[in-house]
């Protein structure tokens, strides 16, 4: 994984016909994750000792120098209970932690390599402690895992890669055997060819953790960060650094609250408005958001990032009904509004509105009532051509104005409704 887009300039690709991607799978295993909608991504490791990007700064920093950072890695303020509590206060419903990134450093007590957390001055199994904290709090814990290892000389070595691939299988076995229930195996891809056999890892994960879901990066399909195709060894798509419009298949955007995956000095969190609307754009497009934070070398998530996350959690106390347990649609996403639904209830988050009236294409179902989140009624006009909502400026909210509409028929029975053409075509 390498960030190529800023959250500020998220590309919104509006694909309305079948959504992006292919290879959708029907499985009950993914239901909890689709209902959760919002997760915390955590990138962390010895690289935080100098503040470079995890793995990707290795060559510039000096391989030998980078690979020795673990010898001084001692995050004495690491408190997994605090991490989990922060995720919960932020409205996040699952956590994905970098058990092993491309640099090969293992955050658990592995028997496969000495390049692991137990050989640091810290000497504690981070995966074990984080998993225990998550299980105790009822928070699904998930592992990010890179099959590649840039430090391991056997990786992609024509003579010894088979030995390496067996070692990777054993690492997956350890992670999915020793730490209780694991919700997701979040695989990352960093180059081609794959140094492992995707089928073996996928089948081992499903065997060791019945019900686990695996993202789509075991299959090497992409030269960019779209990651939009779901192959035979993946359960959902993972566009990186951009919001992918409306997707008919399961998908999740991963991106940063800050400006780098791993902690860096003087980094700042993005505005609450940006983080909240990014989440709405994901959910309105029928996808999830996996939002990353990077703890520092002592194991602490910086205070300004904590404050921003808790701001987001406070906002979700009001707007969460339009996020959790919903599906995107029937109105497809636009720059001005995002729509979700649950049963016969439709949630419309209005981001931009010029004047007092939002005019939408007609919806083939009777609107019974419309209310603001405060409970105040919204005046609306419905006919065969339009649905108009009248919302005075005094009733608007700062980030998004949420309108809750009761509809006479189940919204799952209504086809996607595209916005009006802006080109006249």
Secondary structure, DSSP 4 states (H G I P E B T S, - for coil): ----S-STT-------SSBS-S-----GGGHHHHHH-EEEEE--SGGGGTT--TTTTHHHH-HHHHHTGGGG---TT--HHHHHHHHHHTT--EEEEEEE-TT--BSS--SS-S-BGGGSSS---HHHHHHHHHHHHT-EEEEEEES--SS-TTTT-TTTHHHHHHHHHHHHHHHTTSSS---EEEEE--SSS-SS-HHHHHHHHHHHSTT-EEBS-SS---SSS------TT-SBB--BSS--S-BSS-BEEEEESSSSSS--TT--PPPHHHHHHHHHHHHHTT-EEEEEE---TTS---HHHHHHHHHHHHHHHHHGGGTTT-EE-SBPP-SSEEEEEETTEEEEEE---SSSEEEEE--SS-EEEEEETTS-B-EEEE-SSEEEEE--GGG--SS-EEEEEEESS-GGGSPPBPPPPSS--
